[in-house]
Amino acid sequence: MLSTNKVFAYITHGDQILVFRHVDFPEAGIQIPGGTIEEGEEPEEAVLREAYEETGLVELHLACHLGSDDWIILNNRCSVELRLRHFYHLICKPCVPDSWQHDELHPSDGSPAPITSEFFWLPVTEATAALEPYYIANIDKLSGSLPRFILG
């Protein structure tokens, strides 16, 4: 069985979470930034690197680790992959646009580059409903790390 370690970033700006869709592969659904931990890299380093590579955002603050879990993937019905997934809350500090496109130039899954993604912000509750199920683990813990004035 193949095993990989992944990181995922719930990037927030106020009470909104950053999500994206692949411009050329809309069937992949709504996702959050993330990717593979490189050899010798700590998960905290990997999530900041992946968030930057996928979004282009440079001023991100690591707020907290939300949790980790195992996810099993059946590849083409002939192999099994175990993914250890780590979920983090990152805060986007600067003023950012409501939406933008960014090209990922070095996809960790070996896909041909560039991969163009369209990024936009959604309230956390809307993001939870819109995201593909693979990306919503530990999102319920996110509200505990958002600023109190946002939660009312």
Sine and cosine of phi, psi and omega as CSV:
sin_phi,cos_phi,sin_psi,cos_psi,sin_omega,cos_omega
0.00,0.00,0.76,-0.65,0.05,-1.00
-0.97,0.24,0.62,-0.78,0.02,-1.00
-0.75,-0.66,0.74,-0.67,0.05,-1.00
-0.73,-0.68,0.45,-0.89,0.06,-1.00
-0.95,-0.30,0.78,-0.62,-0.05,-1.00
-0.85,-0.53,0.43,-0.91,0.13,-0.99
-0.80,-0.60,0.52,-0.85,0.04,-1.00
-0.68,-0.73,0.59,-0.81,-0.09,-1.00
-0.88,-0.47,0.88,-0.48,0.25,-0.97
-1.00,0.02,0.98,-0.18,-0.02,-1.00
-1.00,-0.08,0.84,-0.54,-0.02,-1.00
-0.91,-0.42,0.45,-0.89,0.11,-0.99
-0.64,-0.76,0.97,-0.24,-0.15,-0.99
0.92,0.39,-0.78,-0.63,-0.02,-1.00
-0.99,-0.17,0.32,0.95,-0.05,-1.00
-0.92,-0.39,0.46,-0.89,0.02,-1.00
-0.89,-0.46,0.61,-0.79,-0.01,-1.00
-0.99,0.13,0.80,-0.60,0.05,-1.00
-0.76,-0.65,0.21,-0.98,0.03,-1.00
-0.47,-0.88,0.26,-0.97,0.16,-0.99
-0.73,-0.68,0.55,-0.84,0.05,-1.00
-0.97,0.24,0.80,-0.60,-0.03,-1.00
-0.87,0.50,-0.70,0.71,-0.07,-1.00
-1.00,0.03,-0.16,0.99,-0.04,-1.00
-0.70,-0.72,0.89,0.45,-0.04,-1.00
-0.88,0.48,-0.38,0.92,0.02,-1.00
-0.91,0.42,-0.26,0.97,0.04,-1.00
-0.95,0.30,-0.24,0.97,0.08,-1.00
0.99,0.16,-0.08,-1.00,-0.01,-1.00
-0.99,0.13,0.74,-0.68,-0.10,-0.99
-0.72,-0.70,0.10,-0.99,0.16,-0.99
-0.88,-0.47,0.39,-0.92,0.01,-1.00
-0.88,0.47,0.58,-0.82,0.02,-1.00
0.08,-1.00,0.08,-1.00,0.01,-1.00
0.08,-1.00,-0.27,-0.96,-0.11,-0.99
-1.00,0.04,0.67,-0.75,0.11,-0.99
-0.97,0.24,0.79,-0.62,0.00,-1.00
-0.99,0.17,0.39,-0.92,-0.01,-1.00
-0.84,0.54,0.75,-0.66,0.01,-1.00
0.99,0.15,-0.01,1.00,-0.05,-1.00
-0.99,-0.11,0.66,-0.75,0.09,-1.00
-0.98,0.18,0.51,-0.86,0.00,-1.00
-0.82,0.57,-0.61,0.80,-0.01,-1.00
-0.90,0.43,-0.62,0.79,0.06,-1.00
-0.93,0.37,-0.67,0.74,-0.05,-1.00
-0.90,0.44,-0.66,0.75,-0.04,-1.00
-0.93,0.38,-0.61,0.80,0.05,-1.00
-0.93,0.36,-0.65,0.76,0.04,-1.00
-0.89,0.45,-0.76,0.65,-0.02,-1.00
-0.88,0.47,-0.66,0.75,0.01,-1.00
-0.88,0.48,-0.69,0.72,0.03,-1.00
-0.91,0.42,-0.75,0.66,-0.05,-1.00
-0.87,0.50,-0.64,0.77,-0.07,-1.00
-0.99,0.14,-0.55,0.84,-0.12,-0.99
-0.96,-0.26,-0.47,0.88,-0.12,-0.99
1.00,0.09,-0.05,1.00,0.00,-1.00
-0.97,0.26,0.75,-0.66,-0.07,-1.00
-0.97,-0.24,-0.47,0.88,-0.05,-1.00
-0.98,-0.22,0.98,0.17,0.02,-1.00
-0.91,-0.42,0.65,-0.76,0.01,-1.00
-0.92,-0.40,0.78,-0.62,0.04,-1.00
-0.98,0.22,0.94,-0.34,-0.03,-1.00
-0.99,0.14,-0.78,0.62,-0.02,-1.00
-0.16,-0.99,0.30,-0.96,0.15,-0.99
-1.00,0.04,0.81,-0.59,-0.05,-1.00
-1.00,-0.03,-0.39,0.92,0.00,-1.00
0.49,-0.87,0.21,-0.98,0.01,-1.00
-0.71,-0.70,0.43,-0.90,0.07,-1.00
-0.41,-0.91,0.11,-0.99,0.08,-1.00
-0.96,-0.27,0.63,-0.78,0.03,-1.00
-0.71,-0.70,0.78,-0.63,-0.01,-1.00
-0.98,-0.21,0.74,-0.67,0.01,-1.00
-0.86,-0.51,0.75,-0.66,0.12,-0.99
-1.00,-0.08,0.90,-0.44,-0.02,-1.00
-1.00,-0.10,0.91,-0.42,0.06,-1.00
0.77,0.64,0.51,0.86,0.06,-1.00
0.88,0.48,0.15,0.99,-0.04,-1.00
-0.81,-0.58,-0.18,0.98,0.06,-1.00
-0.63,-0.78,0.40,-0.92,-0.03,-1.00
-0.87,-0.49,0.69,-0.72,0.05,-1.00
-0.84,-0.54,0.77,-0.63,0.08,-1.00
-0.98,-0.18,0.83,-0.55,0.04,-1.00
-0.92,-0.39,0.84,-0.54,0.16,-0.99
-1.00,0.01,0.91,-0.41,-0.09,-1.00
-0.96,-0.29,0.73,-0.68,0.04,-1.00
-0.90,-0.43,0.80,-0.60,-0.02,-1.00
-0.93,-0.36,0.74,-0.67,-0.04,-1.00
-0.80,-0.60,0.46,-0.89,0.14,-0.99
-0.98,-0.21,0.86,-0.51,0.09,-1.00
-0.91,-0.42,0.61,-0.79,0.02,-1.00
-0.94,-0.33,0.74,-0.67,0.04,-1.00
-1.00,-0.09,0.92,-0.39,-0.10,-0.99
-1.00,0.09,-0.69,0.72,-0.13,-0.99
-0.97,0.24,0.15,-0.99,0.14,-0.99
-0.92,0.40,0.72,-0.69,-0.03,-1.00
-0.76,-0.66,0.42,-0.91,0.04,-1.00
-0.93,0.37,0.30,-0.95,0.05,-1.00
-0.93,0.38,-0.53,0.85,0.04,-1.00
-0.39,-0.92,0.38,-0.92,0.04,-1.00
-0.25,-0.97,0.24,-0.97,0.12,-0.99
-0.93,-0.37,0.54,-0.84,0.03,-1.00
-0.58,-0.82,0.61,-0.79,0.03,-1.00
-0.99,-0.16,0.83,-0.56,0.16,-0.99
-1.00,0.09,0.85,-0.52,-0.11,-0.99
-1.00,-0.04,-0.33,0.95,-0.05,-1.00
-0.72,-0.69,0.95,0.32,-0.01,-1.00
-0.88,0.48,0.73,-0.68,-0.05,-1.00
-0.96,0.27,-0.27,0.96,-0.02,-1.00
-1.00,0.00,0.07,1.00,0.03,-1.00
1.00,0.09,0.09,1.00,0.03,-1.00
-0.90,0.44,0.47,-0.88,0.05,-1.00
-0.90,0.44,0.66,-0.75,0.00,-1.00
-0.99,-0.13,0.39,-0.92,-0.07,1.00
-0.99,0.10,0.36,-0.93,0.16,-0.99
-0.95,-0.31,0.91,-0.42,-0.02,-1.00
-1.00,-0.02,0.78,-0.63,0.01,-1.00
-0.83,-0.55,0.52,-0.85,0.07,-1.00
-0.96,-0.27,0.87,-0.48,-0.04,-1.00
-0.98,-0.22,0.59,-0.81,0.06,-1.00
-0.37,-0.93,0.29,-0.96,-0.08,-1.00
-0.97,-0.23,0.64,-0.77,0.08,-1.00
-0.73,-0.68,0.54,-0.84,0.18,-0.98
-0.84,0.54,0.52,-0.85,-0.09,-1.00
-0.81,0.59,-0.67,0.74,-0.02,-1.00
-0.90,0.43,-0.63,0.77,0.04,-1.00
-0.93,0.37,-0.62,0.78,0.01,-1.00
-0.89,0.45,-0.66,0.75,0.00,-1.00
-0.85,0.53,-0.64,0.77,-0.01,-1.00
-0.97,0.25,-0.51,0.86,-0.09,-1.00
-1.00,0.07,-0.50,0.87,-0.09,-1.00
-0.93,0.38,0.53,-0.85,0.15,-0.99
-0.88,0.47,0.58,-0.82,-0.07,-1.00
-0.80,0.60,-0.52,0.85,-0.01,-1.00
-0.86,0.51,-0.41,0.91,-0.14,-0.99
-0.97,-0.24,0.10,1.00,-0.09,-1.00
-0.97,-0.25,0.11,0.99,0.04,-1.00
-0.88,0.48,0.70,-0.71,0.06,-1.00
0.93,0.38,0.11,0.99,0.01,-1.00
-0.92,0.40,-0.43,0.90,0.04,-1.00
-0.91,0.42,-0.41,0.91,0.02,-1.00
-0.98,0.17,-0.22,0.98,-0.05,-1.00
-0.89,0.45,-0.63,0.78,-0.05,-1.00
-0.87,0.49,-0.48,0.88,0.02,-1.00
-0.94,0.33,-0.29,0.96,-0.01,-1.00
-0.95,-0.32,0.07,1.00,0.09,-1.00
-0.99,0.12,0.47,-0.88,0.02,-1.00
-0.84,0.54,0.61,-0.79,-0.06,-1.00
-0.86,0.52,-0.63,0.78,-0.07,-1.00
-0.90,0.43,-0.40,0.92,0.02,-1.00
-0.96,0.26,-0.60,0.80,-0.11,-0.99
-0.98,0.19,-0.21,0.98,0.05,-1.00
0.93,0.37,0.00,0.00,0.00,0.00
